[in-house]
Structure formats: C-alpha cells, structure tokens
Amino acid sequence: MTAPTYETFLTSEPRTGVLLLTLNRPTRYNAMTNTMFVELEAFARRLDADSGTRALVITGAGRAFCSGYDLADADDLPGLGALGMLDQQERAARALLAIRSLKVPVVAAVNGPAAGGGLSLALAADIRVASPEAKFNAAFVRIGLSAGDLGVSWLLTRLVGPAVASEICFTGRLVDAREAERIGLVNRVSEPGELLDDVFRLTDQIVANSPGGVQLSKRALQANLEVGSYATALELENRGQALLTRSLDMPEALAAFREKRTPVFKGE
C-alpha cells in the first residue's frame, strides 16, 4: 500500500503483503497524542480499502512500544468539561477500534514498555509477540483514572481471566515479558534481538494461506467473543464457510493438494 506521510508513525513493507507500522515518537517513548489517534484511524480506513496487504505488524521506535497518552498533554484534560472529555475519549477509542476492526490480522511486536493506552493498543492486536524488554501495565489508576479505558476491561479479562485482570488493573503493577507469556497476555517471548524476525516468520505463515479464509476466520473469532450462545456461533461460521466455497481460492487449494504443489491464492 502506497501510504501518505504520517507525523506520528512510519510505514514500510518489509515482506510482500505485510505492512509494518512503527510508532515514531521515541523521545516520548511513543506516547499517544490526538494527532496519533487521528492518524491511526485514517491509516486503518485506508488499509482496509487496500487488497494487497495481508497482515499488519505494529511496533515502536527506540526502547518502548508505547507509553500511553502523553502526560505532557494531560494537564488540559480536567478543564475540558464532561462533553469535551467525552469527545477526547471517543477520538482515542475510534482509533483503537479501527485498528482492532481491520479485516487483516494485526500482530503487535511489543519491543518495550506498553503502558496505559499502549497496553490498550497491544490488546487491540490479534496476536502479541514480545521482546524480553517488554513490560505491561494498566497505569490508569496511578493517575486517578479507571482501567476501564480503550477496551482494556473487555480485552484483558478475556485474555487472562477476571481475577488476574483485576489484580493487574487495581494495582497498576508492571507485568514483565515472561509473566505476560505465562498468563496468556502475549503469545510468546522472542530471544534478544529476534523480535521482528520471529514476527515476520509468523506473518509469512499467515500470508501463505487464503486471504479470504484468514479474513473470515478473524471475523468469526472476533464476532464469537461477543455472541451469547453456541448455536449463534455455529450460524455465523456456517455463513462464512458457505461464502468461501464460492471463492476461486478454495478450488485452487483443492487442485494444489491433488497436484502436490503450493496453491496460488488470489483473494477472489
């Protein structure tokens, strides 16, 4: 995807079909600003319209993944008034919802601390891979706010369970990379210096599969976190499978299997 220039992050295509988004405010530990929220939302809308991208990787420049909302801008928050603060929250929430709602898989390559809104951004990804330097915390309670912010109360609970999520949120303590792996907050921890190599090996496996199959798998996994019954989940899955049998990629996959060759998927 040919992308415009963004003020708060960089984009590149290190692998065919894989887009890398690097938060690029290293002197502020990649802290979030209103400009970043607006740019992330615009980027996500643009990416969803691009048929060539098959996976997105998000990481941070320098030593941090993302340190959350830039506290240099936080002094103004108490004076915004109720509706002004609601507007502020909704601007940030739209950005993270747009990232989570992307049709392609999103992998967070967590290269350092992910605090507050940075934790929220990591949680919005489908998969998280961490470096040994990664640390996570729901820092909201430390600045007089609720951990019910930008999806943390919903996503963290589903990843690690309500009791562990409660402890992390009520204390605001740091969770290091190894503990994050043990409790299921991240999928795995890379060896030193190997984070992006590991992530790209993972995205290579994703890109090798049918684009439609991966996209509808993501849709089913996310949607079925929110439905209330097994029967409803089956109904959603049935519709996805019925749609995919009408695509060109399924007969191509079957032909490749019979002919003992690698399938050539077109996402059509």
N, C-alpha and C positions, 0 to 999 in steps of 0.2 A: 504494500500500500504506500503510495506516494503521499507523505503527510506534510502539513504545514509546519512551520517552526513554532515551538511552544516555549513559553518563558520558564516554566517550572519543571519540565522534564524533557528528555531526549528520546527519540525513537530510532530504531535501526532494525534491519532484517538479517540476523546472523545466520539463519537457516532458511531455505526455501519454505515459505508458508508459515514461518514463525516470526512474530514481531516481538521485539524487546523494548519495553518501556522502562527507562531509568529515571527515577525521581532525581532532580538535579539541583538541589539546594544544599550541597554538602556542608557549607559553613554553618548552616542552621540545622544540621542533622536531618535534612529533607523534610523539615516541618511544613505542615499544610497551611495554605493561605486561601483566601477567597478566589484569588486568581487560579490556584491549583484546582480548586473544586470546579470552577467554570471550565477550565481546560480539560480536565478528566472527563467531564460529561460530554463535551464536544468531541473529544477524541473517541469515546466509546460509540457515539452515534455514527461517526464516520467509519469506524472499524466495522460496525455491524452491516454497513452497506457494501463492504468490500468482500468479494467472493474468493480472493486469493489467499487471505490469511486463515490459517487453520488452528493456530494456538497463539496465546498471548502470554509473555513472561513479564512480570513486574519485579524490579529490584531497585536498590538505592545506590546513589553515587557516594563514594567515600566510606566511612565507617558505620553508617546507620542505614537501616531500611527506611524508617520514617518515625520521627519523634512525636507525631500527633500535631494538634493545632499549635501554630506558632504563638507562644505566650507573649511575644512582643506585640501582638495584635489583640491580646485578650483584655487589656485594660479598658477597652471601649465596650466590652460585652455587657457589663451591668447597667450601662446607661442607654441601652438600645430600646428598652421597653419591651413589653410582652410580645407584641406583634413584630417588632424589629428582630427580637431574638428568635422568634419562630421562623422568620424569613431566613435568618442566618443558618439555623439548623436544617431547614429544608434545602438550602443551597448545597450544604455538605452532604446531606442524605441522598439527594438526586445523583451526585457524582458517584457515590459508592454503589447505589442501586444500579446505575448504568454499567459499572464495571461487573458487578455480580450477574447482571442480566445478559451479558454478551452471549451470543449464540455459540461462540467457540470456547474451548476450555481455557481457563486462566490459571497460571501457575505463579505463585509468589515465591521468588528466590530471596529468602529473608537473610540478608548478609550481615545484619547487625541489629541493634535495638529496634523493636516495634512497639511503641508505647501509645496509649490513648487511641487517637484516630489512626495511628499507624497499625495498631493491633486490629482495628476495625477493617482497614484495607487488606491486611493479610487474611483475615477471616472471610472477606468477600470473595477471595480466590477459591477455585475448586480444589486445588492441591497446594500444599505448602512444603517446601524443602528448605532446610535451614543450614547455615554455616555454624561451626562451633561457637562463633562470636554472637550468635543471635540471642536476644533476650526479649521477653514479652511481659507487658504489664498493662492492666486496666487502670490507668493512672487517674481516672476521673475523680475518685473520692479524695485524692490528695489535693485537689484544687477546688473542693467544695461542690463538685458536680456528681451526677449519678452515672453508674456504669451502664445504665440503660441508654446507651448513646451509639448512634450509627450502626445499629444492628448487633452490637456485642451481646446483649442479653438474650437474643434469639439464637445467634450462631454459636457462641461459645458453649452455651448449655447443651446444644445438640452434638457438639464435638466431644466434650469432656464429661458431660453429666452435670446435673444440678448442684450436687454437693461440692465438687471440685470448682465449678464455675463460681459458686457463692464465695468460697474461700479466696479465690483469686480476685474477685471483684470487691469484696468487703475489706480486704487488707491492702489492696493496691501493690502487693509484693511482686518482685521480679520472678519470672519463671525462666530458667536457663534452657539452653537448647536440648540438653539430654532429658530434663524433666518434661519439656514440651513433647519430645518424641514418646516418652513413656506414657503420658496421659492422652496421647492422640491429638494433641494440638497441631503437631506437624507430622507429615508422613514419614520423613526420615531426616537424619542429620548427615551432611556430607563431611568428608575428610577435609582438613585445612587446604584452602586454595582450589578446591574442586567443585564448588557450588554450581557455577554456571555450566561446567562440563556435565555434571550429573543431571541438571535440569534439561539441557539440550538433548541428552540421551533419552530422557523421558519424553520430551516433545517429539523426537524422531519417531518413537513408537506410536504416539498419537497420530502424527501426520501420515503414517503408513496405512492407516485404516480409512474406511469410507467416510468422507466428510459428513454425509447425511446421517450415517449411523452414529457417529460421535455426537453430532449436534442434537439429535433426538434422544440419545442416551442422557446427555446433560439436562435436557428439558425434562425428561422423566424423573431423573434423580432429584432435581430441584423441586419440581411440582409435587412430587410424592412426599416431600418433607412436610407439606402443608395440608395434605388431604387427611380425612378422618377415618378412612376405612380401607381394608384390603381390597374390597370389591371396586372401590373408586380407583385405586392404584392400577388394578388389572384393566379397567376400562381405558385409562389413559395409555397404558402400554399397548393394548390391542390396536388403538388408533395409530400409534407410531409405527408399529410393525406393518400394518396394512398400507400406510403411506410409503414405507421404504421398499416394499415389494414392487411398487410401481416405478421405482427409480431405475436408471441404467446401471447403477453400481452393483446391485445385487446379482443380476445375471452375469456381469463381468467377474464378480468374485467366485461364483459357482464354476464358470468356464475356466478361470485360472486354477482353481482347485483340481478340476479334472485334468487339465493340461500340465499340472505340476510347474506352474510359473507364478511370478509375482503379479498380482492384479494391478491394473492401471485405473485408478478411480478418477472420475471427473466431477463428482459432486452434482450430478444431474439426475 
